[in-house]
Amino acid sequence: TATVCSSTPLVYTPGSTTTGTTFAWTRAVVAGISNAAATSTGSAGVVNETLVNTTLFPVNVIYHYTLTANGCNNSQNVLVTVNPAPQAPVIAINSPAAVCSNTMFQNFGAANPPTDSVVYTWTAQGATVYGEGNKHTNSIVNFSAAGNANVILTANIHGIACYTADTFHVTVGTSAAINPVIFYIHDHFVCTDNTVDSYQWGYDDAATLDSTIYTGEVDQNYHNVSPDFATKHYWVMTEKGGCSSKSYYNAPTGITAVSAAEVATMSVFPNPASDNVSVEVSGINGGNTTVELNDITGKQISSTAVTYNKAQITVNNLASGVYMISCYHNGVKVGTTKLVKE
């Protein structure tokens, strides 16, 4: 007996302890196997075929052998199980074929979602798969280091180790892409870097990681009075010096989705301030809440726990200018406001 994957060459050479034995075989048509009936050629009885299983289940094929030696015949069967392999997936959504190092959160996607019997798996060589959507139809890949990278989408039938795949090749250059910080302030998503050559705002669906571009939203800020943090991961694509990058406000992996009921209201006073400021947070229930002070570039200056919906931040040692205070609930950013230091 033998086992082979569909569309994989099967090579079998019979043998006998009786000198001079010749071998001949026949194979009938089998339901679920697309190959026509076949017979052997020559006297060695070698099987060299590629059997194609058109079903989603293993199919048995029998080779009927006739062994002849010293004028006597003997019949034996060789049973071959042909395991199914799905149609090869196609990577239809992908990054550019050449990117800069430190290019993050690139969208990849299959041309079609898998059927219920098929499993998709994303892997990468020279890159990192950051996250995958429902049914693994879409993925997000990071290209951190210069070199050659491959993004691979593999498919197999549930429980059967016969695989088909598609590969997308990426050349990662030595120039490094920037990844600016995004804040959400007074109904606006704001990219903190105002030196880039271009902006493009959009979001990834939280369930599928399918990407959508906001047509015409090509400024440093994007106005949205009621962002849907529960089902959308907002981002901006920027380009600077020939290097493109994508930065999230709320990244899709490693955080918990924010529901509309979990968006914090923040009050900061005095504002402007020169010494200490008080931060009051409302709209958050239970869990761990902190407020984080950042400069306009996104660099963290301090992080303070919120107790009974309040926190105190000392700012007397800071240079005059504009700062950002963000509120995090159980590790998820749920609010941001601006602070002016006198």
C-alpha positions in Angstrom: 0.0 0.0 0.0 1.0 3.6 -0.5 -0.3 7.1 0.1 0.2 10.0 -2.3 -1.2 13.6 -2.6 -3.3 14.5 -5.5 -1.3 15.9 -8.5 2.0 14.5 -7.0 4.0 12.0 -9.0 3.6 8.4 -7.9 6.6 6.2 -8.6 6.5 2.5 -7.7 8.9 -0.3 -8.7 7.8 -3.9 -7.9 10.3 -6.6 -7.0 10.5 -10.3 -6.5 12.9 -12.9 -5.0 12.3 -15.1 -8.1 14.9 -14.3 -10.8 13.4 -13.4 -14.2 10.0 -12.4 -12.9 8.2 -10.0 -15.2 5.4 -7.5 -14.1 2.4 -6.1 -15.8 -0.4 -4.0 -14.3 -3.7 -2.5 -15.1 -5.6 0.3 -13.4 -9.3 0.9 -13.9 -11.2 4.1 -13.9 -12.1 5.2 -10.4 -14.8 7.6 -9.4 -13.2 10.8 -8.0 -9.9 10.2 -9.9 -9.8 12.2 -13.2 -7.2 9.9 -14.9 -8.3 7.5 -17.6 -7.7 3.8 -17.2 -4.1 2.7 -17.8 -1.9 -0.3 -18.3 1.8 -0.8 -17.8 4.4 -0.8 -20.6 7.5 -3.0 -20.7 8.2 -6.0 -18.4 9.4 -4.1 -15.3 5.9 -3.0 -14.2 7.0 0.4 -13.0 4.2 2.8 -12.0 5.0 6.4 -12.9 1.8 8.4 -12.8 0.3 11.6 -11.4 -3.1 10.8 -10.1 -5.6 13.7 -9.6 -8.2 13.5 -6.9 -11.2 15.7 -7.8 -13.0 15.2 -4.4 -12.4 16.5 -0.9 -11.9 13.0 0.5 -9.2 10.3 0.1 -9.9 8.0 -2.8 -8.4 4.5 -3.2 -6.8 3.3 -6.4 -5.9 -0.3 -7.1 -3.1 -1.5 -9.4 -3.8 -5.1 -10.4 -0.4 -6.8 -11.0 0.3 -10.0 -12.9 3.6 -11.5 -12.0 5.0 -14.1 -14.5 8.0 -16.4 -13.8 9.0 -19.9 -15.1 5.7 -20.1 -17.0 3.6 -19.5 -13.9 1.4 -16.4 -13.2 0.5 -14.8 -9.9 -1.9 -11.9 -9.2 -1.3 -9.2 -6.6 -2.8 -5.8 -5.9 -1.2 -2.6 -4.8 -3.5 -0.2 -3.0 -2.8 3.5 -3.4 -4.7 6.1 -1.3 -4.8 9.4 -3.2 -5.4 12.2 -0.7 -7.1 15.4 -1.9 -5.3 18.7 -2.3 -7.3 21.9 -2.8 -6.9 24.2 -5.8 -3.8 26.4 -5.3 -4.7 29.7 -3.7 -3.9 33.0 -5.4 -2.4 36.0 -3.6 -4.4 38.9 -5.2 -3.8 41.6 -2.7 -0.1 42.4 -1.9 2.5 45.0 -1.0 4.7 46.5 -3.7 7.3 44.1 -5.0 10.0 46.4 -3.6 9.7 48.1 -0.2 12.0 49.9 2.3 13.1 48.3 5.5 10.8 49.0 8.5 7.8 48.9 6.2 5.0 47.8 8.5 1.4 46.5 8.3 1.2 45.7 4.6 -2.0 44.1 3.5 -2.1 40.7 1.7 -5.2 38.8 0.6 -6.3 35.8 -1.3 -8.4 36.1 -4.5 -11.1 34.1 -2.9 -11.9 33.0 0.7 -11.4 29.3 1.5 -14.4 26.9 1.3 -15.5 25.3 4.5 -13.3 22.2 3.9 -10.2 24.2 3.2 -7.7 25.8 5.6 -5.5 28.8 4.6 -2.2 29.5 6.4 0.0 32.6 5.9 3.7 32.3 6.5 6.7 34.5 5.6 10.4 34.2 5.0 12.5 37.3 5.7 9.3 39.0 7.0 6.8 38.6 9.8 3.0 37.8 9.6 1.6 40.4 12.0 -2.1 39.3 11.9 -4.7 37.3 10.0 -8.4 38.0 9.5 -11.4 35.6 9.6 -10.8 32.4 7.7 -7.2 33.6 7.1 -8.3 35.1 3.8 -6.4 38.3 4.5 -3.2 39.0 6.5 -0.9 41.8 7.5 2.9 41.5 7.0 5.8 43.5 8.4 9.1 43.9 6.5 11.6 44.9 9.2 15.1 44.1 7.7 16.7 44.5 4.3 17.0 41.5 2.1 14.7 39.1 0.1 11.4 38.1 1.6 8.7 35.7 0.6 5.0 35.8 1.7 3.4 32.4 1.3 -0.3 31.4 1.3 -0.8 27.7 1.8 -4.0 25.7 1.5 -5.0 22.2 2.6 -8.1 20.1 3.3 -9.0 19.9 7.0 -6.9 17.1 8.6 -5.0 16.2 5.4 -1.4 17.1 5.0 -1.5 17.8 1.2 -0.7 21.4 0.4 -0.9 23.8 -2.4 0.5 27.3 -2.2 1.2 30.7 -3.8 4.2 32.9 -3.1 4.8 36.6 -3.4 8.4 37.8 -3.6 9.4 41.1 -2.0 12.8 42.9 -2.2 13.3 44.9 1.0 15.7 47.8 0.6 18.2 49.3 3.0 16.5 52.7 3.3 14.2 52.8 6.3 10.5 53.8 6.2 9.2 56.0 9.0 6.2 55.1 11.1 4.6 58.2 12.5 2.3 58.3 15.5 -1.4 59.0 15.1 -3.6 60.8 17.7 -7.4 61.2 17.8 -8.1 64.8 19.0 -11.3 66.7 18.9 -13.0 64.6 16.2 -9.8 64.4 14.1 -7.3 61.7 13.5 -3.9 63.5 13.3 -0.6 62.2 11.9 2.1 63.8 14.1 4.6 64.0 11.3 4.1 67.0 9.1 7.3 66.5 7.0 6.1 63.5 4.8 5.4 63.8 1.1 1.9 62.4 1.1 -0.9 61.1 3.3 -3.7 58.6 2.6 -6.3 57.6 5.3 -8.2 54.4 5.6 -9.1 51.5 7.8 -8.9 47.7 8.0 -12.0 45.7 8.9 -11.5 44.3 12.4 -12.9 40.9 11.5 -11.5 40.3 8.0 -8.6 42.7 7.9 -9.8 43.8 4.5 -8.5 47.3 3.7 -10.6 50.3 2.6 -9.2 53.7 1.5 -11.0 56.9 2.3 -11.2 58.6 -1.1 -10.0 62.2 -0.9 -8.7 62.0 2.6 -5.1 62.9 1.8 -4.3 65.6 4.4 -2.3 65.4 7.6 -5.6 65.0 9.5 -8.8 63.1 8.9 -12.1 64.4 10.4 -14.4 61.7 11.9 -16.9 62.7 14.6 -17.9 59.1 15.5 -15.1 56.6 14.7 -16.1 53.0 15.0 -13.3 51.5 17.0 -15.2 48.3 17.5 -15.1 47.2 13.9 -12.4 49.4 12.2 -8.7 49.8 12.6 -7.8 53.3 11.4 -4.6 54.0 9.7 -2.7 56.5 7.5 -0.3 55.6 4.7 2.6 58.1 4.4 5.4 58.4 1.9 8.7 60.1 2.5 11.9 60.0 0.5 10.6 57.2 -1.7 9.6 55.0 1.3 6.0 54.2 2.0 4.6 53.2 5.4 1.4 52.5 7.1 0.7 53.5 10.7 -2.3 52.5 12.8 -4.2 54.5 15.4 -5.6 51.3 16.8 -3.6 48.3 15.6 -5.5 45.0 15.0 -3.3 42.5 16.9 -2.5 42.4 20.6 -5.3 44.7 21.7 -9.0 44.4 22.5 -11.5 46.1 20.2 -13.0 49.3 21.7 -16.8 49.5 21.8 -18.7 52.7 21.5 -19.5 52.5 25.2 -15.8 52.4 26.0 -14.6 55.7 24.5 -13.5 57.9 27.3 -14.3 61.5 27.9 -11.3 63.4 29.2 -11.0 66.7 31.1 -7.7 68.4 31.7 -7.3 71.5 34.0 -5.7 73.9 34.1 -5.0 74.0 30.4 -2.7 75.8 29.5 -0.7 74.7 32.6 2.7 75.5 34.0 3.1 73.2 37.0 0.6 70.3 37.7 -2.5 69.2 35.8 -5.5 67.2 36.8 -7.0 64.7 34.4 -10.5 63.4 34.9 -11.8 60.4 32.9 -15.4 59.4 32.5 -17.2 56.8 30.5 -14.9 53.9 31.6 -16.0 51.2 34.0 -13.7 48.7 35.8 -10.3 47.4 34.6 -7.0 49.2 34.6 -6.9 52.7 33.3 -3.8 54.9 32.8 -3.1 58.3 31.2 0.0 58.7 29.1 1.8 62.0 28.4 3.5 62.3 25.0 5.3 65.0 23.1 4.1 66.0 19.6 6.4 63.4 18.0 4.7 60.6 20.0 7.6 60.1 22.5 6.3 58.9 25.9 7.1 61.2 28.7 5.2 59.6 31.6 2.4 57.1 32.4 0.2 57.6 35.4 -2.5 55.3 36.9 -6.0 56.6 37.1 -7.6 56.2 40.5 -11.2 57.0 41.1 -11.4 58.5 37.6 -8.6 61.0 38.3 -4.8 61.4 37.8 -2.2 64.1 38.5 0.6 64.8 36.0 3.6 67.0 36.8 4.6 69.2 33.9 6.8 71.9 35.5 10.0 70.4 34.0 8.7 70.4 30.4 9.5 72.8 27.7 6.8 75.1 26.6 4.7 73.7 23.7 1.9 71.3 22.8 1.6 67.8 24.3 -0.8 65.0 24.0 -2.5 63.1 26.9 -3.9 59.7 26.0 -6.1 57.4 28.1 -5.7 53.6 28.0 -8.2 51.2 29.4 -6.9 47.6 29.8 -4.2 48.4 27.3 -6.5 50.0 24.7 -6.3 53.6 23.7 -9.8 55.1 24.4 -9.2 58.8 24.3 -6.8 61.6 23.6 -6.7 65.3 24.3 -4.3 68.2 23.9 -2.3 69.9 26.7 -0.6 73.3 26.3 2.5 73.8 28.5 3.2 77.5 29.3 
